[in-house]
Structure formats: structure tokens, C-alpha cells
Amino acid sequence: MKKNANDGLDLALGVSFRLLVLAAFCTSSFSASVPAGWKTYRSPDYGFVIAYPKDFKHYTNATDAQLAVVAICNMTTAACFEYSGKQYEGTRFEAAGVAVNILSDAHTEAECNKIDTGQYPIKTARINGIRFHYGETGGAAAGNVIGGPVYRTFHEHACFELALQVVTDNTDHGIEDYHNFDSTKMEKKLQRILHTFRFVRRSSDLPGSK
């Protein structure tokens, strides 16, 4: 059977078209998971992308994100997103946010999955194709209580931690109009931020990578 001279060109064009469709699908898939009006942050160093609502602020320097006595973000934080709105003034709410941490001391997947949850069991979840281990954490200091779920995944020899934290005032002010804070709505918003997280490229330059 005689081969048409254009067969090779047609095949190449077909492959190129399929790759373009796949790339467009991946982009639209991420866009579809991001609510309207949200901003998107792409890490230039750690190969992940995450979106956050307009009433949250992104801090490039975690030490600047100190909206509460008990900090949500710390020196292990690669990206910090804290609530910056005024909706909860007059309540015990202090701060809330999502910290994307890189735990350089966790050199293996087993070490990465050791979450200090106290009485809470560690569970697993798959989000955007990423397998996470997660558990509830909490603590208190200087009259503030901090708590929320921590999600960890071991990706390309590095331990990624997404901490969804809420800080409330636990002191007795003796003021009748100082209302308790219902964290349900905030916790749902932090979960929506978590569910936009995904890896977008290989991260060979990650701490601990080989």
C-alpha cells in the first residue's frame, strides 16, 4: 500500500492538536475549581498553585503575617494566606488562614505523615490527585486558642504541609457584647482554599530533593 507523503504531517498535527486540547483541559479544570473573584498564587520555587478569596491576603514573608498573638504562619511557611476582612469584629475571632509549609526535617514519607494530633486519628484524603494524610491539631498560648486540620503529602522528596488554622480569644473579658465566634463558615472557606491546591511542575530544587 502506497503511503501518502502527508501522512507524517497529519500525524504530527494530530498529536499537537491533542496536546493542545489536553493543556487547555488541564487549565480549564483548575479554573473550574476556583470560585469567581478569587486570586491565584503560583509558587516559583516549589511548583504548586493555590487560590484564595479576595478577603484574604497573601504574605510573601511569613513573619509579616502576625494578625494574632499565636501565629498561623512561621519560618517553614512557603506561602501564607490570612483572612483580612472585618466580618468578625466584636467576637472572639482573632485570625484564620492557610499556611503552606515545607517541613525540611521530614526526609521520608513516614516522617512526613507523623502529625501530632493528640487524641485525633490520622486519616487520608485524595485532593486533585494528591494523597494527603491529615489530622486535627490544636494549642493555646497567651489567652489564645489555635486549631484546625493539618494536611501533609510527601512530594518529590519533600514534605508539604497545609495547615488550616483558626485563632480565637479564650480570655474572660466580662463584656456582654463580646460574642462567641462560630467558626463553621470560616472552616468551610479554608477547606475551599485547600481544594484548589495542586502541583503544576516537577520540583527538583525542593529542600531535601535528590
C-alpha positions in Angstrom: 0.0 0.0 0.0 1.4 3.4 -1.0 2.0 5.9 1.8 0.8 9.4 1.3 3.5 12.0 1.8 1.2 14.0 4.0 0.6 11.1 6.4 3.5 12.0 8.7 2.5 15.7 8.7 -1.1 14.7 9.5 0.0 12.5 12.4 2.2 15.3 13.8 -0.6 17.8 13.5 -2.9 15.3 15.2 -0.6 14.8 18.1 0.0 18.5 18.5 -3.8 19.1 18.5 -4.3 16.5 21.2 -1.6 18.0 23.3 -3.2 21.5 23.0 -6.6 20.1 23.9 -5.1 18.3 27.0 -3.3 21.5 28.1 -6.5 23.5 27.7 -8.4 20.9 29.6 -5.9 21.0 32.5 -6.1 24.8 32.6 -9.9 24.9 32.5 -10.1 22.1 35.1 -8.1 24.2 37.5 -10.1 27.4 36.6 -13.4 25.5 37.2 -12.4 24.6 40.7 -11.6 28.3 41.6 -14.7 30.4 42.7 -15.2 33.6 40.7 -13.3 36.6 42.1 -10.6 34.5 43.7 -6.9 35.2 43.2 -4.4 32.6 42.2 -0.9 32.2 43.5 1.8 30.1 41.8 4.9 29.3 43.7 8.0 30.0 41.6 10.2 27.8 43.9 8.0 24.9 45.0 5.9 24.0 41.9 2.4 24.4 43.3 -0.6 26.6 42.7 -3.3 27.6 45.1 -6.2 30.1 45.0 -7.6 32.3 47.7 -10.6 34.7 48.2 -10.4 38.5 47.9 -10.9 38.9 51.7 -7.7 37.0 52.3 -4.2 38.5 52.0 -1.1 36.7 50.6 2.1 37.2 52.5 5.4 36.5 50.8 7.2 36.9 54.1 5.5 34.7 56.8 6.9 36.9 59.6 4.7 39.7 58.4 1.5 37.6 58.8 1.0 38.2 62.5 -2.6 39.1 62.9 -2.9 37.2 66.2 -0.6 36.6 69.2 -0.5 32.9 68.1 0.9 33.0 64.6 -0.7 30.9 61.8 2.4 31.1 59.7 6.1 30.5 60.6 9.6 30.2 59.3 8.7 26.9 57.5 6.0 28.7 55.5 6.4 29.0 51.7 3.1 30.8 51.2 0.8 32.3 53.8 -2.9 33.3 53.3 -4.7 35.1 56.1 -8.2 36.4 56.4 -8.1 40.2 56.2 -11.8 41.1 56.4 -13.7 42.8 59.2 -16.8 40.5 59.3 -16.0 39.0 62.8 -15.2 42.2 64.7 -16.8 42.1 68.2 -16.4 38.3 68.5 -13.7 36.1 69.9 -12.2 35.7 66.4 -8.5 36.7 66.2 -7.2 35.3 62.9 -7.6 32.5 60.3 -5.7 31.3 57.3 -3.9 28.6 55.4 -0.2 28.1 55.6 1.7 26.1 53.0 4.7 24.8 54.9 7.8 22.9 53.7 9.0 20.6 56.5 12.7 20.1 55.7 13.2 17.9 58.8 10.9 15.3 57.4 13.1 13.3 55.0 10.8 10.4 54.3 7.1 9.8 53.7 6.8 8.1 57.1 8.3 11.1 58.9 6.1 13.5 56.9 3.0 11.6 58.0 3.7 11.9 61.7 1.2 14.5 62.6 1.0 15.4 66.3 -2.8 15.2 66.6 -3.1 14.2 70.3 -6.3 12.2 70.6 -7.4 12.6 67.0 -6.7 9.8 64.5 -4.7 10.4 61.3 -6.8 9.9 58.2 -6.2 10.0 54.4 -7.8 12.0 51.6 -7.2 12.5 47.9 -7.5 16.1 46.6 -6.8 16.9 43.0 -5.0 13.6 42.6 -2.7 14.3 45.7 -2.8 11.8 48.5 -2.8 13.6 51.9 -2.6 12.4 55.5 -4.4 14.7 57.8 -5.5 15.2 61.4 -6.8 17.8 63.8 -4.2 19.9 65.7 -4.5 22.5 68.4 -2.8 24.5 71.1 -3.1 27.6 73.3 -0.9 30.5 74.4 -1.3 34.0 75.8 -5.0 33.6 76.1 -5.5 32.5 72.5 -6.6 29.1 71.2 -5.4 27.8 67.8 -6.6 24.8 66.0 -7.6 23.1 62.8 -6.8 20.3 60.4 -3.3 19.8 59.0 -2.8 18.1 55.7 0.6 16.6 54.6 1.9 15.0 51.5 5.4 13.8 50.5 6.1 15.1 47.0 9.4 14.6 45.2 11.4 14.1 48.4 9.8 17.0 50.2 7.1 17.2 52.9 4.4 19.7 52.1 2.0 20.7 54.9 -1.1 22.7 54.5 -2.3 24.0 57.9 -5.9 25.3 58.1 -5.8 27.3 61.3 -8.3 29.4 63.3 -7.3 31.5 66.3 -9.8 32.7 68.9 -9.5 34.7 72.1 -10.0 32.5 75.1 -9.8 35.1 77.9 -12.7 36.3 80.1 -13.4 39.9 79.1 -16.6 40.2 81.1 -18.2 42.1 78.3 -21.7 41.0 77.3 -21.5 42.1 73.7 -18.2 40.2 73.2 -19.9 37.3 71.2 -18.7 33.8 70.8 -17.3 33.0 67.3 -19.0 30.4 65.2 -16.1 29.0 63.1 -18.2 26.9 60.8 -18.3 29.4 57.9 -14.6 30.2 58.1 -13.7 26.5 58.3 -15.6 25.9 55.1 -13.8 28.7 53.4 -10.4 27.3 54.4 -11.4 23.9 53.0 -12.3 25.6 49.7 -8.8 27.1 49.6 -7.3 23.7 50.3 -9.2 22.1 47.5 -7.6 24.5 44.9 -4.1 23.3 45.8 -2.2 21.2 43.2 1.3 20.6 41.8 2.0 22.1 38.4 5.6 21.0 37.6 8.4 18.9 38.9 10.2 20.5 41.9 13.8 19.2 41.6 15.1 22.1 43.6 13.0 21.3 46.7 14.8 21.1 50.0 15.9 17.5 50.5 15.5 16.6 46.9 18.0 14.2 45.3 
